[in-house]
């Protein structure tokens, strides 16, 4: 009969839980990257708007242009502050998820090591039984009754 680990179902459950935590960690990392991308795009768009304003200021009346630029700057700072707050929250969530994943991984590793030890002991006992059987067969052939 082959090797059977009594805690095999628990090990599979731990593997599944670890995989779920890994997926959640991936999602949290994706959220951080997404927010960073939005922040970069916002900065780029605001910089492009600033360049456009500076080149197009001659075509507009100065008061209207300055008022429009001020409104854009206020909106930019507000959106940027919101994104930075979201980024900080996403980073904290990612760190928390990383910790959860590491804990799940450690629990799985404990069971995997226990399983490996049991399998080595099983294989050692099977090899010993096989050797004893071979020894008994040899002695029966060498020493007839």
N, C-alpha and C positions, 0 to 999 in steps of 0.2 A: 504494500500500500504506500502511496506517495506521501510526501510531506504535507501536513495540514496544520496551519497556524490557528490556534483557538481564538485569537483576536483579529482574524482576517477581516471580518465585517467592520470592526471598529477602525482598522487601518484604512479600509476603503472609504469609510465615512470621513476620516481625517484628511485623506487625499482630496476628497470632494470639497470639504470645507476650505482647505488650503487653496484649491483652484478658484473657489468663489472669492476668497480674499485677494487673490492675485488679479482676478478680473476687476474687482473694485479698485485696487491700486492702479491698474492700467487706466481705468476711467478717471480717477482723481488726477493722474499725471496728464491725461489728455485735457482735462479741464484747465489745468495750470497752463499748458501750452496754448490752448485756445485763447485764454485771457491775455497771455503775453502777446499773441498774434494780434488780437484786437487793439491792444495798447500800442503796439508798433504801428499798426495801420492808422490809428488815430493821430499819433505823433506825425506820421508822414503826411497825412491829409492836412493837418493843421499847418505844417511847414509849407506845403504846396499852396495853401490858401494865403499864407503870409507873403510868399513870393508873388503870387498873383495880385495881392492887394498892393504891394509895393510897385509893381510894374503898371498897374491900372489906376493908380491914384491920380494920375494926370487927367484922366477922362471924367472923374467925378468931382463933385464939389467936396471940399475938404471936410466940412462938418459932417456930411452924410457918411463919408468914407471912414472918418474916425469913429463915429457912432457905430457903424456896422462892424468895424474891426474890434471895438470894445465888446460888443455883444458876442461876437465869435469867440473872443478870448475867454469871456465868462463861461460860455457854454463848453468850451474846450476844457477849462479847468474843472468844471463840475463833472463832466463825463470822465475825465482822467482820474479825478478823486474817487469816483464810483468804481472805476475799473481797478484802481490800486487797492481799494478796500476789498473788492471781490478777489483780486489776486492773492492778497494776504490770507483771506479766508480759505481759498482753494489750496494754498500752500500748507496751511495748518491741517486741513482735511487730508491732504496727501501724506503728511508726516504721521498723522494718526492712523491712516490706513496702512502705511508702511509698517508701523509698529504692530498692528493687528496681523498683518501678513507674516511678519517674522515670528510672532507667537504661534500662529497656526503652523508654520513651517517647523518650528521646534517640536511641537507636539507630534507632528507626523514623523519627524526624524526619530523621536524616542521610540515610537512603535515600530518603525522600520528597522532600527538597530536591534530591538528585542526580537523581531521576526528573524533577522539574520542570525542572531545568536542561537535561537531555537532551531533554525534550519541547519546550522553547523553541527549542533549537538545531535540532531536527528541523523544527519549524514554520517557522523562519526559512529553512532550506534549501529547504523545499517552496515557500515564497513566492517565493524567489529563482528556483527552477526554473520556476515558473509565469510569473514576469515575463519570464524569458529566452525562454520559449516564445511568450509574447504578442509580445515584441519581434521575434522571428524571423518570426512569422506576419505582423506588420505590414510588416516589410521585404520579405517575399516578395510581398505584395500591392502595395506602393508601387513596388518596383523590379522590374518584369518583366524576364526575360532577353532 
